[in-house]
Amino acid sequence: MPSNLVFHSYLPKNASTSKSQKAADKGLLLHSTTHRSLDYTAREEEETRDSKPLLSHYIGIYDAKSGKLQVVEAKKMVVRGVVRSKQVPTSAALQEEKKSMLDQRTDLGQTFGTKKAKKAIQDKVLNAIAPQRKPGEDSSPVKLDDASKAILNSIGEVTSTMASREELQAVIDEAKPVPKANIDADEIYDVYRPEELIGTDILNLVPIREWQEKAKHGESIQFRSRYVVSRVQAIASNESAEMRLRVLRYLSIVLLFYLYSKPGRQKGTRQVPPREKLRELLAPAPEAVIENIRRKFSDAGQLRKFHIDLLIAHCCALACIVDNFEVDTQNLRDDLRIDQKMMNQYFHEIGARVKPVKDKTEDRILHVAKLMLPLDFPKQRQIRARR
C-alpha cells in the first residue's frame, strides 16, 4: 500500500449527536481515492462476541499552544483496495439524461433493430433536419448548423448524378425485348417501318411471287398459321399491297420458326431444329432470310424467355402493319398458343391499345389491338412510400 495515501474519516450519522465517549465506540470508516486506479477502504477489525482485545494501542496528541497531551486509543483497522470503476463523464451523463423518449427508441432501434428498421431510422433522421431557431425569436431568420449543412451538401452531390424518371424510363424501354419504335413519328406508319423492323435487303429477298400467282388464278393458299390463311388471299390479290404482302410472308416464316421449335431442357426455353432441318422446314424461304430470323430470335440454337418475348413482340408489330394498325388478336393468339391476357400485354408493350369489341354478326367478343398516336406504353411502376 502506498505510503502517501490520504484517508478521510467517516462516522455513522447519529455519531455526531452522541456524546464523545460513545462516539469512540461507533464504527469508524476511512476512505481514500488519491490513488490513480484503486480505492482504499479501512474498517475496524470485527471482534468476536464476548471477547476483549488482549492488546490495545494508544497515541498521544500534544497541543503546543496549551501544553496539554491527549491520549487517544488507536483503533485496529483492516484496509482493502478495489479497482475503481470508470466513471461516465459528467457532460455525457447529463446529455443522456436530456435525451427524449424518441431518441432512446432510435438508439434501441439502431442497436438491436433489423437492417430494414435501421434503414428506416436512418432515412427518418436524414429527413428530419430542421433549422434551429434562437429561443424567443420564432419569426427571426433561421440558420442550419454545420452538421446539417454537411448532410445536405452530401445529399445534393449524390442526387445531382441521379437519373431522372424520364431517363430511367428510357433505360428500361431500351432493355425490353421489343422492336424499337420511332416515338418521334408524326404518322402512325412511321412508328414501325418494315425497312427498319426487318431490313431492306431481307425484305426484298422474301418470296411473294408464288402467293401472288395463286391468288391471281383463284387457287387456295394453304398454310399452318390461322392468322396467315385468313389474310393472305385478300392481300395477295391486291396489287397495291405488295409491301404488306412481303411483311405477311416474313411474319409467316417467323411463326413457322417458332412453331417448329420444341420445348428445351430448361424450363421456359425452346430448342431450334438443326440448320439443315430448319432450312427444309422453312422452304422455300431463302437461306439469308432464315439466318436473319435465327440470329435475331435465338442464341446457340435456343430460344430463351428474352428471345420468345422479342419474337412475339415483333409478330405483334408486323401484324399491325399487315392489318393497317387495327388487329383482331384471336388468330395470332391461337397461333402463338398464349392466353388473351398475355396477348394484350405484348401489344401494350409495342404501344398499342387493346379493347374488347362485340361482334354482332357472330355474337361474340373480339379483342382488337389498335396502334395509334400517341403510343400507349406501359409506365414504370411507382412504389408508394410507406408511412
Residue pairs with C-beta under 8 A, 6 or more apart in sequence:
1 40
1 79
1 81
2 35
4 34
5 32
5 34
5 35
5 40
6 32
6 34
7 30
7 31
7 32
7 40
7 42
8 30
8 31
8 32
9 28
9 29
9 30
10 28
10 29
10 30
10 31
11 23
11 26
11 27
11 28
11 29
12 26
12 27
15 23
15 26
16 23
18 26
24 73
27 43
27 44
28 43
28 44
28 75
28 77
29 41
29 42
29 43
30 40
30 41
30 42
30 43
30 77
30 79
31 39
31 40
31 41
31 42
32 39
32 40
32 41
33 39
33 84
35 81
35 84
37 83
37 84
38 81
38 82
38 83
38 84
39 81
39 82
39 83
39 84
40 79
40 80
40 81
41 79
41 80
41 81
41 82
42 77
42 78
42 79
42 80
43 77
43 78
43 80
44 75
44 76
44 77
44 78
45 76
45 77
45 78
47 53
53 76
56 73
57 73
57 74
57 76
58 71
58 72
58 73
58 74
59 71
59 72
59 74
60 69
60 70
60 71
60 72
61 69
61 70
61 71
61 72
62 68
62 69
62 70
63 69
63 70
88 96
99 107
106 121
106 125
109 117
109 118
109 121
110 118
110 121
113 121
126 151
126 155
129 144
129 148
129 151
129 152
131 142
131 143
131 144
131 148
132 142
132 143
132 144
132 145
133 140
133 142
134 140
144 152
163 171
165 380
168 380
169 379
169 380
172 380
173 377
176 349
177 306
177 307
177 309
177 310
177 313
178 309
178 310
178 313
178 349
178 350
179 192
179 197
179 310
179 313
179 314
179 317
179 350
180 196
181 191
181 192
181 350
181 351
181 375
182 190
182 191
182 192
182 193
182 196
183 191
183 375
185 191
185 373
186 373
187 373
188 325
188 371
188 372
188 373
189 321
189 325
191 351
191 371
191 373
191 375
192 317
192 320
192 321
192 350
192 371
194 203
194 243
194 246
194 247
194 321
195 203
197 314
197 317
197 318
197 321
198 247
198 250
199 292
201 288
202 250
202 288
202 289
202 292
203 246
203 247
203 250
205 286
205 288
205 289
206 246
206 249
206 250
206 253
206 285
206 286
206 289
207 249
207 284
207 285
207 286
208 236
208 242
208 245
208 246
208 249
210 284
211 221
211 232
211 236
211 245
211 249
212 236
212 245
213 219
214 220
214 221
214 236
215 221
215 232
215 233
215 236
215 237
216 237
221 229
221 232
221 233
221 236
222 229
223 229
223 232
223 252
224 255
224 256
224 259
225 252
225 255
225 256
225 259
225 331
225 335
226 331
226 334
226 335
227 251
227 255
227 319
227 331
227 332
227 334
227 335
228 248
228 251
228 252
228 255
230 331
231 248
231 322
231 323
232 245
232 248
235 241
235 244
235 245
235 248
235 322
236 245
238 244
238 245
244 321
244 322
247 318
247 321
247 322
248 318
248 322
250 289
250 318
251 315
251 318
251 319
251 322
253 282
253 285
253 289
253 290
253 293
254 293
254 297
254 311
254 314
254 315
254 318
255 315
255 335
255 336
256 281
256 282
257 272
257 278
257 282
257 290
257 293
257 294
257 297
257 311
258 270
258 297
258 303
258 308
258 311
258 336
259 335
260 273
260 278
260 281
260 282
261 270
261 271
261 272
261 273
261 303
262 270
262 271
262 273
263 269
263 270
263 271
264 270
264 271
264 302
264 303
265 271
268 304
268 305
268 308
269 302
269 303
269 304
269 305
270 302
270 303
270 308
271 301
271 302
271 303
272 278
272 294
272 298
272 301
272 302
272 303
273 281
274 301
275 294
278 290
278 294
279 287
279 290
282 290
296 310
297 303
297 307
297 310
297 311
297 314
298 307
299 307
303 311
309 346
312 336
312 338
312 346
313 346
313 349
313 350
315 332
315 336
316 327
316 332
316 346
316 347
316 349
316 350
316 352
316 369
317 350
319 327
319 332
319 369
320 326
320 327
320 350
320 352
320 369
320 371
325 370
325 371
325 372
326 368
326 369
326 370
326 371
327 347
327 352
327 368
327 369
327 370
328 366
328 367
328 368
329 340
329 343
329 344
329 347
329 354
329 367
329 368
329 369
330 366
330 367
332 343
333 339
333 340
333 343
336 343
340 367
343 354
343 367
344 354
344 367
344 369
347 353
347 354
347 369
348 354
348 376
348 377
348 378
349 377
349 378
350 371
351 371
351 375
351 376
351 377
352 369
352 370
352 371
352 375
352 376
353 369
353 370
353 372
353 376
354 367
354 368
354 369
354 370
355 367
355 368
355 370
356 365
356 366
356 367
356 368
357 365
357 366
357 367
357 368
358 364
358 365
358 366
359 365
359 366
